[in-house]
Amino acid sequence: MNDENLATIQRIYDVQPHSNADSLDVAKVLGWQVITKRGEFKENDLVVYIAIDAVLPERPEFEFLRNKNFRIRSIKLRGKESAGIVFPLSILPNFDYDLKGPIAEGTDVTKWIGVRKYEKPLPVQLSGMAYGILPGFIIMTDEDNLRSYPKALEEMWGRPYYITRKDDGCSGTFFLHGSEFGVCSRKIWLKPSDTNGFWRIARKYDLENILRKAFPNRSIAIQGEVCGPQIQQNRLGLKDLELHIFNIFDITERIYFDYEQMVKFCDEFDLPMVTLVNEGNAFGYNIDELVNLANELQYPTGGPAEGIVVRPKENFRSEVLEKFWSGKIINEKYKES
């Protein structure tokens, strides 16, 4: 989920008593379930839904979240998953923000409430001196959680697709723009360094020379997950840094390579891609099936994988996601560091 739509007006479409707690209910919102107090909400109620990985402002209304640093995380309460949190609409008038348009289902109230997105701290070996923020000609890597956008699945129905494993690491971008080669973390354009992990990856795989050879007259960016020792918890059990490519972006044309183009490029230059989980000619998964697929996935070490990423084999822009179509599902057994 991007920095918008962290807090939205949504409708509860089902409420059932918690099977293991007399004082709790299980409410369904979008593709999520949220644990609430017994009787606090009923089916068809409009609520303010705050998504996981949102950080609420330090205000009296949210003081009960101080011991969690005001961050919303997926948790289990008496054996049931609770992903996000819901508030009654009465919480909204307490905030001073000029919201345009009526308050209706789907309305984004992120800025009104003052919610921001949680960002994982960058591991020490991936930090470094910076030129500045991510260049404007690069699209920041960010996958929306499909459980927050169930209608997006309708856009994918029947299309050729592929599903990859979401690896536990930090995303990096390696670009050739005109004559300039550059290396970026998810948000920062990094100066050359012998110790920075992203620059070590660029040199390990000879990415500058590959881009110059493959695309002498084009501006292209390689995007992938950098994984390995001292990055997150190295859940893949790697002995050295590795790059797992998930996107090739044509900077000039402002479009991603289709799947077959990316596979051909990576095969030609012996570059590693993210792990393929499944592919097919006609997408037909529903949210529950994708959640089950993500929950079953493990890394080679035996621990739960972070989740899955779903993409069309032929890229198209999504009206629901308001970007090129792609989305993730997080493994409910996976716990972030």
N, C-alpha and C positions, 0 to 999 in steps of 0.2 A: 504494500500500500504506500502511495506517495505521501508527500507532506500535507496534501489536502485530503479530505474525506477521512480523517482520523476520528472526527466526531460528526455524526450525521443523525438526522431524524429517520428512524426506521419503525416498521410495524412488527409487533410480536405476532407471529402466525400460529404459535402453539404454546401452551403452558400445561405442564403436568407436575404432580407432586413428586418430589425427590423420593426415590424408593428406599433411601437409607437415612432420611433425616426428616422428622416431623415438622420442622420449622422452615424448610426450604422447598422451593419449586425449581423446575428446570424449564427455562423459556427458550424458544427458538427465534433467532433473529438472523435474517439473510441465510448464510450457510453455517452459522455458528449456534452453539447452545451456551446459555449463560445461567448461572445459578443466582436466584433471587430469593428474597424473603418470602415466606409463604403468604400468599394472598396479596402481595404488593402490586402485581400486574395481572392482567387477564388478556386472553386472546383478542387481537385486533387493536390493542392499545398502541398509540404512538409514543415512542420513547426516544431519549437521546442515547445512542449507542456509541461507546468509546471503544475503539479497536485495540487489539493487542499491540504492544510496542509503541503505544502513545504515552506521553508524559504529561500529566496534568499540572497546572500551575499551583504554586504554593498559596492556597487560599483556604479560608476556614471551612468551606464546603467540602474540601478534599483532604482535610487534616488526617482523616483515618487512614490515608495512604502514605503517610510520612515514613513509616518503617519500611516501605517498599520503594522509597525515593520517588514516590508519586508516579511510578511506572506501572502500566497495566500489562500483566503477563498472563499467559495461559496457565491455569492451575487446576488441581483436582480437589473437590470438596466432597468428602464422604464417598469417594469412589467415582464421582462424576466430573467430567471435564467442564470447566468454565472458561470460555475464551472471550475476553472483553468484559465490559461492565455496562449496565444500563441505568439511566436516571429518568425520573419523570420529567415532563416538559416544564414543570414549574421551576426547574433549576435555571432556565434560560434568562428570565428577566433580571437576574442578579448581575448580569454582565453588560457592560456598556460597549456595544459594537454596532455599527450601522450595517445591519443585514439587509440586503436587497431582495425584495420579493417576499411572498408569504412563507410561513413555516409550514412545510408539507413534507410528506414522505420523500426521502432522498435528499432533503436540504442539507448542505454542508455548513456546519456550525463550528468548524475547527478553530477559525480565527476568533469568532465571537467568544468562545470559552477560553481561548489562549492555549490550546493544546499544541504540542510539538512532537516530532518523531524521535524516538530513541535511536541513538547512533552508537554502535559498538566502538569502544576505544581501539585505535589502530595499534597493533603490536609494535614493540620497540624496534624490531629489525625491519619493519616496513615503513617506519617514519623517516623523515629526512628533510633537508632544506627544500624550500618551495619557491617556484617562480610566482605562484599565486593560485587562485582557484582553478577548477577544471575549465579548460578553454571552451568558449561558447560554441565551437563547431563540433564538440563531442556531446552525445546524449548520455547522461549519467545512467549507469546500470541500476535498475530498480525493477523488481518483479512484484506486481500486485498479487495479493493473496486472493485466489479465486473464491474462497469461502465468503469473502466480502463482496464479490461481484458474480453471483450465480447466473445472472442473465447473460454474462459474457460467453457462457458455454453454448448458448443457442447460436451465437455467431460462428462457432467452430464446428457445429454439427455437420457431419458428412464430409468434412475437409480432410485431406491428407495431413497427418500430424506425426510428431515424435515427442517422446517423454524422456527426460534425462534426470539423472541423480543430482540433487543439489548438494554440492560438496562444502564442507566446513572450512572456510578460509576467508580471504579478503579479495574483493574484485579489483582488477587492474585494467588499465587501457594503455595500449602501445600503438602510437600513430605515426604515420608519415603524412604531413600536410605540406604540400608543395615540396620544398627541398628539406624541410625540417623534420627530424625524428624526435618524438617526445614520449615520455613515460609518466603515467598518472596513477594515483590511487583512485578510489571512488570519487573523491571530491577535490583532490589537490594535484596540481601540475608540479612534478618533482624535478629538481636540478640533478644532473648526473652525479652518481655516487658509487663508490666501490663497496659500501657496506649496506646500502639500502636494498631490501629484498626485491622490490619491483625492478630496480635496475639490474640486480643480479640475474633475475629471470630473463630480462631483455637480452643480456649477454650470453646466458646459458643456451638460449634457443636461437641466438643470432637473428633476432627479430628485425633489426634495422636493415641488415643486408637482404633478408628475405623479402621485406616489403619493397625495397628499392629494385630488386630483381623482378619480382612478380608484378609490380604496378609502377613502372617507370614514369608514367604520365598521369597517375591518379593519386588522389588523397584517400587513404584507407586507414582504418583503425581495427586492431585486434583487441577483443575484450575477453577476459577469462578470469577464473578463480585461481589465486595464488595460494597454494596449500603446502603444509610441511611443518618442520620443527619450529617451535616457538610462535606459531600462529594459531590463535584460539587454543584449542587443546590437542591439536594434531590428531583428530579422531581417526584419520585414515592410516595412522601409524607410519607415515613416510619418513625416510631417512635423510632426504634432501628436499629442497624447495622444488615444487612442480607447478606448471601452468596447465590448467584444464580449460581449453577454449570453448566458449559458448556463443560468441557473436563475431561476425566480421561486418564492419560498418563502412559503407561507401560515403565518405564525408561530403563529396561533391554532389552526389545525387540524393543524399539524405535518406538512404534506404539500407536495410540490412540484406546481406546475402541470403538467398534461399538455402535450404538445408543441403541440397545436392551440391551447390556451389561451394559451401563451406567445407563439406566432406572432401570434395575434390582438391581444394586448396590445402587442407591439412594433410591429406595423403601425399600430395606432391612434395611437400616440404617437411614431411615426417614430424608434424606438430601434433601434440596430444589434444584430443577433445574431451569434453565431459562425458561421463559414462552413459551410454544409451540404455534405457530401461525397457522401452517399448516403442513401436512405431506401427503405422497402419495407413490404409488408404481412405478410411472414413471414420472420423472421430465420433464416438458414441458414448462417452463416459458421462455419468452424472456426478454431482459433488460427492455423494457418499462413496461411490466407487473409487474416485480419485483419493479421497481420504484413506480408504482402506489400502490402496496401493502404496501411498506414502508411508503408512504405519507399518507396513511389512518390510520396508526397505532397510537393509543393514550395510554398514561399511565392511571391508575385508577383515577388520579387527573384531567383528562381531557386535559392535555397538550400533545403536540406531542411527541411520543416516538422517541428515537434516530435513530431507524431504525430496520433492520432485519439482521439476519445471516442465510445463507443457507449452509447446510452440507449434504453429502451423508449418508445414514444409514449404509452403509458398506464402511469403509475408503479405499481410494486409493490415490496414488500419482499423482499429476497433472503435465503434461509436460508444460502446459501454465504457471501455477503459480509457478512451480518448488518447490513444497512442497505438503503435504497432502492437498487434495482439501477442501477448505472452503472459503467463501467470504461474504462480507457485502454489504448492500445498505443503505445509509444514507437518512433519511427522510428530504426532502427539506424544511419542515416547522420547523425543529429542529435547534435551534441556540445554539452554545456552549457558556459556560461561559468564 
